[in-house]
Amino acid sequence: GDISFGGLGQKTGKYVRVSSDTSCESLYQLMTEHWKLRSPNLLISVTGGAKNFYIKTHLKDKFRRGLIKVAQTTGAWILTGGTHAGVMKHVGMAVRDYTLSSGLMEGQIVVIGVAPWGVIHNRHALVHPEGCFPAYYALDEQGQGRLSCLDINHTHFLLVDDGTHGHYGVEIELRARLEKLISQQSLGKRGTIYNAMLKHTPCVVLEGSGRLADVIAQVAALPVSKVTLVLINQLMKRFFGQECKSFTEVQVIEWTKKVTDKNIHFITISDSFGGQNMRNVSNSITKFELLNMFFLSLELSCGDVFSISFSSQSCDLHPAMFSALVGDKPEFVRVLLENGVCVRKFLEHEDTLCELYAHLPCYQKSRCDFFIVQVPSKGLVDLPCSGEDWTPDTVWDPGRDLFLWAVVQNNTELAEIGWEQCRDCIAAALAASKILRKLAQESGEDDSEEAKEMRELASHYEKQAIGVFSDCHSWDAQRAQKLLIRISPSWGRSTCLWLALEADAKSFIAHSGVQVNKPFLCLLTEKCLFKKYI
């Protein structure tokens, strides 16, 4: 029946009380035919504890916006535990915010709560001997005790009853079966292939992949006269197992006609798979699905809760790495680096770095023009041109390349990740400080917000250089002194002392470990004399 929640907006929803052994096919039919829900293109199953927990505001906002964006654009169904607690509560609040902001009394987002009947507080309000609808349900968190209230922002409820009271988890098995059925419905509708064929869309059927694909593969090459109803029945029993009993004779006859349709030549059968080839196909599908999960997580912006749990080569994750970088998702960049992505392999093709720069906004690309022209003239980054031979003095440093790409954008978080990948972190920090101060100066608007942010980031990296040098100096003062005058191949054969002077890093220069350095005093004298005569 219908359920009405009190409070602002008078929210309404649909609910049904079902037995724990109810047929999932009946439930799906109820939702699509009686409740008039469109079949989903995507099923988002949200699982989590029923206890309330604290979540940072910015993560909560990202989760809500991302969840609604994905559900709205893909026509998804969201399945949760349905109660007003824990992660289910956050999902409901996301739907509420969307409904209020869109001005719709009935939102377009479908959120289905599958909850155990025996733990619902005030469930007596949902039962009426005369079937009085809508049922009025009041949210009473203070009086619920060990029970749970329904979340008022869900749109539909499946309340699973196994005859027990106060027992959580009785809905788990039914929910799992329902999710499996829905996922098969969305991906394996028998009419999908036929409709594609009618529009002259080539269809590739993988023999050996199971179910309907194997049925089609067995009969596609046969003459029409040999494709009989008996043969189709035998194949359906063979490849569908017990599920075949749910198919009616009318359905089997209809499918037989479709298989023998004149458009059958549009189906390409791949029937030459060996065992190893099939394993390769299976592995490819698995990786594809997991990468899809990653990109979905990018949309949801929930990097704090996402982890990659499969073993694969680093190159398999390079597209995800590229998307995370250009999409400004530093949390995902860290996840990928922690799970095997190698920056050196990722950037070993120079086209990758070019593509990263090509994705910069136009106003940031203009900075790159300045950077390319000005920086080498100072001897800061003097890499060999294409065609020149590599020598021991010319070093390719992918960490530096990634760091500079982020610095040019004035992107604090991605720059920090790039800096961590650099070989010579002190020189890198001082070089970044120099570049950022120069870019802020060249922007022409000293009081602009962007120029201020650049100067702040420049100061940040000067402090980073001081921090690393201080640690080194406290550990071994003599070796720290040598570190200051060590030539860095990654930074145009410059030294940290020279970079500090070029960056006008006064705080770094004022460090006691730098002040006692004799080469520094000589270098400072030369620089002062040079400025005097200029």
N, C-alpha and C positions, 0 to 999 in steps of 0.2 A: 504494500500500500504506500501511501504518501506519509511523510513525516514533516512536521512543522516545528521549527526551533524558535523560541522566543527571542526577544532582544531586537536590536537595530536591524532593520531590513527584512525582518520576518523571513528568514531563510527556510527553504523547503528542499526536500530530497525524496528519494525513493528508497524503500527498504523491503526486504523479504526475509522471513525466518525459514531456514531450511535444515533438513537433517544432515548429519555429517556424512552419510552415505548417498547423498543426492547425486544424480547423474550430472556431470559437468556439461554434457550436451544440452540438457534441459535448462541449466542456468544460463548458458550462452544464448540459447533461444529466447529465454525470458528477457535478457538484456538487450538483444538486438531487435526482437519483434514486438515485445510488449512495452519495454521502456524506450524503444525507438532509438537506441544508441547505434551510431555508425560503427562498423567493424574497424578496429584500430589498425593503423599502419605501423605502430610501435607500441610495445607494452613495457612500461616502466614500473618495475616492482621495487618498492621502497621498503626495506626491512631494517628494523632497529629496535632498541630497547624501549620499553614502555615507561621508563623513568624519565622525568624531566632533567635536562642538563643545560649547562651554560654554553653558549656559542658566541664567539666574537661578532660584533655587529656587522662588520664588513663582510665576514664569511657568510653570515646569515642572509644578508641582502643579496650577495652573489648567488647563493644557493637558490633563493626564492626566484630571482629574476631568470636565472638559467633554466630552472625546472619548468617554469611557465613558458619560456620561449621555446624550449624543445617540444613541450606538450602541445602548444598552440600551432607551431609550424608543421609538425609531423602528424597531427591528428591522433595523438597517443592516448591510451588509457593509463592512468596512474593507479596502481594497486598498493594499498597500505593495510595496516592493522586496524584502522578505523576509529581508534580511541583518541581522546583529547589529552594526549601525553606524549612525551618523547619526540621522536622524529615525525610521528604522524601529525602531531600538533603543528610542527613547522610547515609541513606540506599543506595542511588546511589553511594556515595563515597566509601562505603564498597564494592560494586560490582566492582567499578573501581580499587580499591587496589587489589582485588582478581584477576582480569583479568590481571593486570600488573605483579603481582608476579608469576602467573601461566604460563605466556607467551602465553596465548590463545587469539587470536583475537576475537573469539566468546566464551564468557564464558559459563559455564554450569549452571549458576544461572539464574533463570527466575524471573524477577522483572516486574510486570505489574502495570502500572499507570492508575488509573481510574480518569479522570479529566473532569471538565465541559468545553465544547468547547467555551462557551462565555467569558471565562476569560483568554484564552490563548493568550499571546502576540505573534505577528508575525504569527498568524494562517493562514493568507492569503497565506503564503508560502506552506501550506499543501493542497491548493486547486488549481487544474489546469483543465481547460476545456477539455483538450485532454488527461488527465490522465498521465502526465509526471512523471515517477518514476525513481530513488528515488526522493522524495521531499527533498530539502535542507533547513535545519532549522538552524538559527543562534541564539545563546544564547545572549540576549541583556538585561542584568539586569538593566543597567543604564536608558534605555529608556522604561522600561516596565510600569512605573507608578503604577497604582492600579491593573494592570493585573499581570499575572504570566507567567514565561517561563517554558517550559517543561524541565524536568531534563534529561540531555544528557546521563546519565549512566543507565537509565532504558532500558529494552530490548523490551518491548511491551507497547502500549498505547491504551486505550479505551476512546475515547473523546465523552462525552455525550452531546448531543445538544437538548435543549428544546425550541429553538427559542429566548432565551433571551440573553442579552449582559451584561457582568460585574456582573452577579449574581453567587455567590458561593453557593455550596451545592446542586445544581440540580442533581448531580450524586449520592447522598447518597442512595436514594431508590433503584436505579438500582444496585449499588454496593452491598447493603445488600442482595438483591435477588440473585445476582450472587454468593456471598460467600456461601449462604445457599445451592444453587444448587451444587456447587463444593464440599462442605463438604458432601453432601448426595451421590454424585457420588463416592467419594473416600471411603466412609464407607459402602455404601449400594448397590454395584453393584450386580445385580441378578446372574451373572455368578460366583461370588466368592464362594458361597456355593456349587454349582454344581462341580466346579473344585476341591474343597477340598474333596468332596465325592468320586470323581473318583480316588483320591490318597489315599483313605481309611482313611481319616482324620475324626474322630468323630466330629460332629457339634451339639452344644446345641442350640436349638431354644426356646426362652422364650415366651411362650404364654401370651398375654396381653401386650407385649412391643410395639405392633403396626406394621403397614405396612406389609412388606413381611413376617416377623416372624409369624404374626397371620394368614396369608394366608396359609403358610406351615403347621402350627399347626392344622388348620381346616381340612386339607385333608390328612395328613400323615397317620392317622390311618384308613382311608377308603380303601375299596377294590379298585383295579385299575379300575374296571368297573364303579364305581360310580364317579370317578374323571373325570368329563366331561368339555368341553370347556365352557358350560353355567355356571357351578358351579364356575369355575375359574374367569369368567367375573364378576359374582355376588360378589365374595369375593374381587376382585380387586376394584370394585366400593365402596364396604363397607369400606375397610381399607385404600384406597388411596385417596378417595374423588375426587375432581376436577382433580387431577393429573392423574387420570385413563384415561382421554380423550386423553392424549399425547401418550398412548401406542397403537401400531398398532395391528391388528388382528394376523399378523405373529408372533409378539413378544409373545402374549398371548398363541398362539398354541405351540410355542417353550418352554415356561415355563411350560405348561401343560405336555408336553412330559418329561421334566426334573423331574417334581414332581413325575411322575409315573415310573421313572427309577428303575431298579432292586436294585440299591445301596441305596434305600430309608431307609433301616434298619440301616444305619450309622447315621441317624439323631435321636437325643434324644430329646423328647418333654417334657418340664417342664410345665405341665398344671394344677398343683395342687396348684397354688399360691392363698392364701387368700389375703384380702385387706392389712393386716399388712405386710405379706411377700413381697408383691409387693412394698410396701413403703420402706421396708428394702433393696430390690434390687435396687430401685431407688436411695436411699441414698448412697448405696455402690458405684453405678456408678458415682454419683456426686462427692463423695470423691475421687474416683479413677481418675476422670478427673482433679480435682483440684490439686491432687498430681502430676499428669503428667505435669500440667502447672508449678508446682513448679520446677520439675526436668528439664523441658525445660528452665526455667529461670536460673537454675544453669548453664546449658550449655551456655546460653547467658551472664551469669555473670552480670546481670543488677539488682542487689539487691536494688539499690536506687529507682527503679520505681516499684518494685514488692510488693504487699501486699496480705495477705491471707484474704479473705472476707467471710469465712463461719464459722459457729459455730459447733464445734465437740469436742470430747474428746481429751485430750492431747496425749493419746497413739496413736491416728490416725496419728499424725505427727512425731512419733518417727523414722520411717524409713527415713523421710526427714531430721530430725535432725542428724541422724547418717551419712547420705550422705554428709550433709553440713560440718560436722566436719572433716571427713576423706578427703573430697575434698578441704579443706582449704578455705572455703567460710564464713569468719567471718560475713559479712554483712547479710547473710541468717540465720546464727545462731542467730543474734540479732532479726531478723524479727520473727523467730519461738518463741523465748523467749517472745517477746512482744505479741505474739498471743496465749499464753496459754501453751506452752511446759514447764513442770516442771522438773528441773534438777534432783530432788530427785526421781521422778517417772521414768525418763529416765534411771537413773543409778541404780535403785533398784534391778535389776537382775545383778549379778556380771558378767555374761557372756558378757554383753554390754561393760563394761570397759575392759574386756579381749580382746574383738574383736577390740576395739579402739587401744589398744597396739599392737595387731597382725597386724594391717594395717600400722604400722610404718615401714619405710625403715630399712634395716638390720643394717646400721651404727648407727641409732638412737636406735634400740633395744639393742645394746651393752651398751648404756648409762643406759638403764633401769636395766641391770644386775648389774652395779655398784651401781645404786641408791637403788636397793632392798637390796643389801648386806651391803652397807655402812651406809645408812641413819638411819635404826633402831638402829644400834650400838651406835649412838650418841644421841639416845633418841628423835629423831626429829619427826618421825611418827611411833608410836608404837601401831599398831592396833592388836586386838586379832586374833589368828589363827582360821581357821575353826574348829568348834567343841567346842571352848571355849564359856563360858557363857558371855553374855553382862552384863556389870556393869555400874553404873552411870559415872564411870571414863573413860569408853571406848565409844567414840562418833563417829558415822559414819557421815562424812561430805561430801556429794556429790559434793558441790562446790569446796572443797579442791581437791578431786580426779580429777575433770575436769581440775582444775588449774595446778596440777602437771603433768598431761598428756600433757598439752600444753607447760609447762616449759621445760620438758625433750626434746621437739622438738626444743626449742629455738624459738617458734612461738609467736612473739610479740602480734599480734592482738587477737588470740585465748586465749592467756594467760591473756590478759587484761579482756576479757569476763569472764574467769574462776575466776579471782581475784575478780571481782564484785559480784560473787556468793558466795564467802567465808564468813564464819561466823565472823572470827576474821581477819580483813583485814590487820592490822599492823603486827601481827604475821605471816600471810601468805606472806606478802611482804618481811619481813626479812628472812623467811625460803627460799623463792625463790632466794633471793640474795645469801644466803649461798650455795644453791644447784648449781646455775649457776657458781659461782666463783670456786667451787670445780670441776665441769664438765670441765670448761675451763682449769683448772690446770691439770686434768687427761687426757686431749686430747693429751698432749705431744708435741703440736705445738703451742707455745705461740704467734707466729707471724701470725698464720693462720687467715683467714678472719672469720671463724666460731668462733674461740676462742675470737676474738675481739668483735664479736656480742654478745657473751655470757656475757662478762664483761660489755658491754654497757647496756645490759638488766638487769644485776645484779645492776648496778648503778641506773638504772631507778626505780627499785623496792625499793631500799634504799630511793630514793627521794620520792616515793609514801608513804612510811612509815613515813618519816619526815613530809610530807604534811598533812597526816591524824592526826598525833600526834600534830602538831602545831595547827590545828583547834581545837582539843580537849582541848589543853592547854590554848588557848586563851579564850575558853568558860568557862572552870572550871579547874583551875590548880590542885586543890586537887584530883579531880576525875581522871585527867590525870595521876597523880602520881600513883594512885592505878592501873590504866590500865597497867602501866609498870611492875608491880609485880603480876598481875593477872595470875593465872595458866590457860593455854589454853588446854582443853581436846582434841581439834582437832589436836594439834601439840605436841603430846607425853607428855602432862602435863608440857610443857616448859613455860617460861615467855618471854615477849618481851625483857627484859633486857638480859636474857641468850642467846636468839637467836641473838640479836645484837652483843654480844661479840663473839659468834660462827661464825657469818657472817663477822666479822671484819668490821662492819659498822661504820667506824670512823665518818662520817658526822652525822649519827643518834646519836651516843654517844656524839658528841660535842654539841648537842642541849642543850640549857640552862635549859630546863625542865628536861632533863635526868641528867645533872651534879649535880643538887641539891638533887637528890634522894639518901637517905642514904643506902637503900639496894643495890643500884648500886655500891656505894663506897666500901661496904663490899665485894660484889661479885667480883669487880675489884681487890681488894687486894688479895683475895683468889686465883684468877686466876694467878696473877703476881707471888705470892709465889709458886704456883704449878709449873709454868714454870721455875722458878729459880732453884728449887730442881730437876726438871726433867733434 
